[in-house]
Amino acid sequence: MDAFYASVELLRYPQLQGLPVVIGGARRRPDDALLQRHADLPLAEIPVADFPLLKDYTGRGVITTATYAARQFGVGSAMGLMKAAKLCPQAILLPVDFDEYRKYSRQFKEIITEIAPVMEDRGVDEVYIDFTEVPGGQRDGGRSLARLIQKSIFDATGLTCSIGVAPNKLIAKMASEFNKPKGISIVMPGDLQTLIWPLPCRKINGVGPKSEEKLQAQGIHTIGELAARERDWLIEHFGRSYGAWLHEAAWGRDERPVVTESEPVSISRETTFERDLHAVRDRAELGAIFTALCERVAADLQRKGYAGRTIGIKLRYDDFKSVTRDQTLPHPTADAATIRQAAGQCLKRVDLQRRLRLLGVRVGSLVKAGDVPPDPSKQETDPHEHTALLFPDD
């Protein structure tokens, strides 16, 4: 999907079309202050001048996404909002609304599966589709089907997407980025040298900043230069598994099938604070946040039909160092109070004398809820009952 979160916001606020808009910051309802001031107006009629500007933001939130108009100023995902404000101070700032994004995500995926049922869900705004058996799917190299999908999604939602058509997932992922927004890019098997090899290695999904830096140190900047290196040389310098994979990727080889169903490994929730919090001085605030995270994880588990035995926490300190702790329960659970109690025990095993910038809760070792036998020792409790035990001195 093209600038998915931002595009959903522009459906809500069409008067912002064509303007630099940044989505990010605190996870609050996006329309609270704005709607209170303009309760008598439809959303589409709220004056542009009344929207908050990025230049007025204070805090350390990060950008979730930005409109293409904002990206022209060098603003992008995962960038700090304060840094972005220096690049594009006139950008309009809207907070995220994950409930709305998930609603549109479900909608566009339902449209796709009606056309091409073999679909792999890759997150809120991206999918892989295997259209080998779709009637007429091969017409015009797949372009006709791609156009149908684009039109069907736009007609139903008002949202646009970009599609890459290729022999495998690796190349299709790269191709989907060629002509954003609203693009369709076709890469045939014979196009590897002309369309793929000139690209920087970072365009390969799986080559991150550190790998790119290491490749560049060896004089390898493009995928073509990577393909020119011997497989054994890559294994020697990058390890047996990753080196072999780099060789295959550079030659456009990817045998991974489109997976229509997959079991989650874990379910987690985490939040980065607007300011550093201290376990003692901000105990009540942290306690409320911690309880809310446990409740949200429990709700996610129950909604998706899972329970888990391994309960874990994640902390990030003010120096950006992170620690994790977990413990395994005798019985799988999806109960908020049980998750909170176990996660609270994990907290006792970390340093709580330092200021915190992030807190997270995770449940792993998942099983289907229907496969979990009743735990005779379990008693239903209120997840708020033991809030005071968070970051305890007892």
N, C-alpha and C positions, 0 to 999 in steps of 0.2 A: 504494500500500500504506500502511496506517496505522502510523505510527511504526515503520517496517520493521525497522531494526536492533534496536531495543529489543524489538519483538515476537518476533523470532527468539530473542533472549536469554531471553525469558520462556518460550519453549518448552523451553529447556534448564533454566531455573530457575523452575518454576511457583510456587514458594513466594514469589516476589517480585511476584506479581500484585497490582495495586492499590497498590503502593508506589512512591514516587518513585525512579526509576532513571535514571541518566545513563550514556550510552555515550561514551567518548572517552579521550584520553590516549595513551600509548605504544602502538605497534602490536606488542604481544606476544601470546602465546597467552593467552586469557582465563581459562583454568582452571589455570594452572601452580601458583601458590602455594596456591590454594584446594584443588585436588585433592591436592596433596602432603599437606596437613593432614588431608584426609578421604578418603584413598584407599580406605577400607573402606566408604564410603557411596555410594549412588546420588546423582547430582547433585540430584535433586529433594528429597533429605532433608538436604542441608547446612543447618545452622541459619542462619536469617536474620541472627542476631547476629554471625555470623562473616564476613559479607561486608564488604569495605572500604567506608568512608564517604567521601563527597565532602569533608567537613570536614578529613580527614586528608591530602588531596592537596597536594603541593607540586610546582610546576613550571609550565609555561606551555602545557600542552596545551589543546585546545579541544574543545567538545562536538560530537560527530557527530550524535547525536540523543538524545532523552529521552522517557520515557513520559509519557502525558497527565497522570498524577498529579504528575510533576515540573514540567510546563509550567505548572501552576496557580500556581507560585511565581515565574513570570517567567523560568524557565530555558528556553533554546532553543538550536537549532543554531548553531554558529560562535561561541558565547559562550565566553570563557576559563573554564577550570575553576575557577580561583581566584576569579573574580568570581561564578561560579555557586555556589560554596561559601558565600558570604555570604548568598545568597538562599535556599538550601535546603541547609543543612549536613548534614541528616539523610539526604540522598539517598544511595542505594547507587551506587557507581562501578564500572562494568565496562569493560574495554578492548575495542576493536573486534576482530572476527574476520571479516575480509573473505572468507575461504574459505567460511565457513558462510553468509554473506549471499549470495554468488554462487550457492551450491548451491540455496538457496530461490528465488532470482531466476529461475534457469533453470526450476525446477519450476513456479512460478506462470505463467510465460509459455507453457510447453508446454500447460498446462491451458487458457489463453485461446485459443491458436491451434487447439485441437481444437474449440472452440465457434465462434470467429470468426477465420478464417484471416488476414484482412487486418489485420495488427498492425504498428505502428511502435514499435520499441524506443527508449525515451527514457532509458535508464540502468537502474540496478540495481533501482529500485522503482517505475517508472512506464512506462506505455505509452499509445499512442493506438490505438483500434480503429475501423475503418470497418465497420459492420454493415448497410450499405444492402442488401446481397444475402443476408444471413443469413436463412434461412427462419424466419418468425415474429418476426424481430428488431424489427419496428415495432409489435408488439403492446403496448398500454398505453403508447404513446409511448417504447418502449424499456425500460420498467421491468422487464418480465418477463425480458428477456435479461440486464439488469444483475443481477437477483436470482439468475439461474442462474449467472452468472460468480462472484458473491460466494459462493454456496453451494458451488460446485465447488472453488474455491480453499480455502475453510475446511475442507471435508471431507477434502481431500487433504493440507493442510499445517497446519491449525490457525491460520492467519493470516487477518486481516481486511483489507478494502480499501474505499475509498470511490470512487464512480463518478459522473462528471458526464456527462449525455447532452445534446447540443446539436447544432445544425446544422453547426458547424465546430470546429476544434481550439482556437481562441482561447477561445471561450465554454465549451467542454467542460472545459478546464483550470481556469477559474475555478469552474465548477460543482462540480468534484470536491472543492473545498475548503469548500463550503457547510456540509456536515453531517458532518464528521469527528468520531469514527470511525464506520465501518460505514454511511456515508451513501449514499443515491442521490438525486441532484438532477437534475431534468428542466428544461431551459430551452428553450422553444419560440421560434420567430422573433418572436412577438408579445409575448414577456416582456422584451424588452430594456429598456424604460423602467422597468418595475416591479422587476425583479430585478438588472439590471446597472448602470443609471445611478446608483443611490444609493451604489454602492461607491466607496471611495477609489481614485484612479488607480493606486496601487501594486499593486492586485489584477490589473492587466493584466500578463501575462507579457511582460516586455520593458521595463517602466518600473521603473528602479532608483532607489536613494536620491537620486542627483544630479538625475535628471530630475524626480522627485517634488518635490524642493526648488525646482527652477526653476519647475515648474508652480504650486506654492503661492505663490511670489513674485508670480505673475501672477494670483493670486486663484482658481486652479483647484484644487479639492480633490477633487471627485468625478468619476466618468466622465461623468455627465450634464453637468456644467459644462464638461468637455473637449469633449463633443459639440456644445455650444452655440457653440464658437468656430469661426470660419470657417477653411476649409482653408488659404487663402492666409495668414491670420494665423499659423497654426501653422507653416507653411513658413518664414515670415519670422523667427520666433523660435526655431525648432528645426532649421532646415535642410531642404533639399528632400526628402531621403529620409525622415528620421525624422519630420518634421512631417507629411508625407503619410500615413505609417504610423499616427501617433497619431490622425489624423482617421478613418482606416478602422477602427482598433481601437475607438475610442469608439462608432462606429456598429455594432459587432459584425460587421464584415466580415473574412473570412479565407478566401482561396481555396486555401490550402496543402493538398495532398492528403496522405493517410496514406502514408508511404513505407516499404515493407516491407523494402527493402534499401538500404544506404548504405555507401559506402567511407569508412573513417576517414581523416582528413587527416594525423594523426600519432598516435604512441603514446608516452606519457611516464610517468615515475615520479618522485616527489619526496618528500622527508621534511622535516619541521620538527623541529629538535633540541630536546631537553628543556632544554638549556643552550646558550648561545652557544659556538661552537667556533672556534678560531684555526688558520689554515692551517699554522703552524709548530709551535706548542705542542701541538696536537691532531692532528698530521699522520697518525699511525698510525690513529687512530679515524676520521678523515675518509676516509682511503684505503680502509678496510674498507667504510664506508658507500657510498662512490662506486662501488667495484667491485660491491657488492651491487645498487645501483640499475641499473647497466649490465646485470648478469645478469638482473634482473627484466624490464627492457625487452626484452632479447633473447628471454627465455622467452615474453613476451607476443606478440612478433612471430611467433615460431615456432608458437605455439599457434593464432594467428589466421591464419597462412598469408601473412605479409607480409615484405617486406624494404624498407629505406629508404636513401636516399643522403644526406640532410641530418641530421647529428648535431649536437645542440645541448645547451647547459647553461643552467641558471637558478640564480642565487645571490640570496639575500636577506640583506642585512647587518643588523647589530644596530639600525640606525636605520630599518629597515623599507623601505629603498630596494632595488629589485631591478634586476638586470642580466641580460641574456641574450647569449649568443654562439653562433654555429653555423658549421659548415663543410660543404661538399658534397663527397662522395667520388666517384671515377670510376665505382664500381660499387655497386649496392644491396647491403646487408648485413643479416643478422639474427644476426651472430656477436658474442657478448659481448666478446671480446677486441678485435675491430675497432672496436666501438662505444666501448669504453673508451679505446682509443688515440686515436681522433678527439676524443672528449670531453675527454681530457686536454690535447690541443693547444688546445682552446677555453679551457681554464682558464688557459693562459699569457697570454691576452689580457684578463684582468680583474685588478682590484686585490685582492690576497690578503693585504694587510697589515691588513685590518679583520676584526673578528669576524663570524662567519656564524651565521644562525639557520635557514636553509633551503638545501637543495641539491637540484637536480633534473636529470634527463637526459631528452632527447627525441629521437626519431627521426622525421623527416618525409620528404616526397617519396616516399610509399609506392607500391610496386607489388606485385602478386601474386607470391608466392615462385616459383610455377611458371613465371613469365615471365622470371625472372632467369637469364641465361646464366652458366655457370661463369666465375669470375675466375681466370685462369691464374696470376696473381701472388700469389694469396691462399694463405697457409699457416696451418693451424690452430694456434692458440696458446692458452695457458692465460690466462684473464682475470686471474688473480692474479699472473702473472709480472712485470708492470711496476707493481705496486702502489706501490712506492717512488717512482715518477715523479710521483705526484699531488702538486700544490702544490710543484713542484720548485724547488730553488735552483740547479739546473744548467742 
